[in-house]
Amino acid sequence: MEHPSAAAVVEPIYGIDERPPSWWESLLYGWQHTLVDISPFVLPLAVAAALGMGAAEQARLINACLFAMGLATLLQTTIGNRLPIIQGPSATLTGTLAPLAAQLGGPAMWGGIFAGALVEAAIGASRVLGALRRFLPPAVSGVVITTIGLALGQVAVRLAIGDGAGRNFVLAAAVVGLIFALQLLCGRLAGGIVARGAIFLAIWIVGLGAGGLLGAVDWGLVAQKPWFALPSLFPYGGPGFGWALIPAAVLVVLVGYLGSMVESLGDYAATCAVAGVPYGERHMNRGIFAEGLGSALAACVGALPCTSYTQNIGIIATTRVASRFVVQIAAGILMLYGLCPKFGALLVAMPRAVLGGVFVLVCGMIAVSGIRLLHAAEATPANGFLIGTTLIIAIAVPIHVRALDPAWRDALPPALSLLLTNPVVLAVVAGVLLNLLLNVLLPAADDEPS
């Protein structure tokens, strides 16, 4: 069932079921998607450090995550919600996996990942998530999408600035300026392909070209990687032969999966908004089912669980290419990254400031998509209170909590810690509760649109 108020806020050039006219144009757009996904390199390292892995094991974990990303994305775009959305390691889940790995070890972590993935798939298959659709009207969905853009924007700025070296500012400004130039000044060049591939071109030109001239590219990392390596099946054990099902560990991982599902529901709404389609119940149920199945398969190849990726939504909003076929090509490229560590290492070798500059633009477009959706919400005082209060809570509370005594934060229960430190989870919880309070339980009789 579609939600009539969840109107599309962007008219894409290529819709979800459309294909670009040429194979090389599709390849360009698909490859572009893979260039902004750095989480497969950052998040596994946090888990690897908690497990005490050496350099060789860390590299294998990263390769496995890249391969699992492609596999999970193919599942999502074929048997899942069929939206143009990339799957990859979850930052929310990593926040629970790293401490769990340090405390209870790898067997408990992998067992919890697999069990939690099956629970997530069962939740999606049960279709209970459709009942939640009424709790996500445009006012709530819009503020969640805006929060996603603003929260991810903080990560983008940190990447762009890095250690504060002047070179970082130069590279970040150069990639942003080149994207502006290609999109605004080259709109008709090559039939608009140059403009729509601006992110792809700018990353390679500035990242490898200018970054290489400035000595900011780690070519040694690329040189030491092999050309081809197959992923291993159950490299860290499996059900009944190495994994441990410890109830406490499973419960902790389930908290992470819950946060991941909440974020994914917001990502689905954002993807629908930038792809020009209404947000329906099938997107929620089938999407969560595919994420659970993809996470279970990821564990089998020694990779972290997968969730939806927000940064690719920004690429769709920026380029207006919402083709599901393009994302399936991106999935194939991601699997090739996993099979060819030397090729995938090019992304790791690029200066982080370049990717940070791209993220600044991507996150801005996500926030704009949320603002457009908020504009579609009914302009009542209740919705005004809901939007403003939720946005302030979601952005300000995590910043303050992170500034408190680390011992106090570590003493918090995992669920409460996740709630207080994750802006997206806070936005969903606060938005849903305030919507129930202001628009359902206490609707004002004179609450006319202003």
Helices and strands as residue ranges (DSSP letters): H 23-34, H 39-51, H 55-78, E 87-89, H 91-104, H 106-125, G 128-135, H 138-161, H 166-185, G 189-192, H 193-196, H 198-202, I 203-210, H 211-213, H 219-223, H 247-275, H 281-300, E 306-308, H 311-319, H 324-339, H 341-349, H 352-376, H 381-403, H 406-410, H 414-421, H 423-435, I 436-441
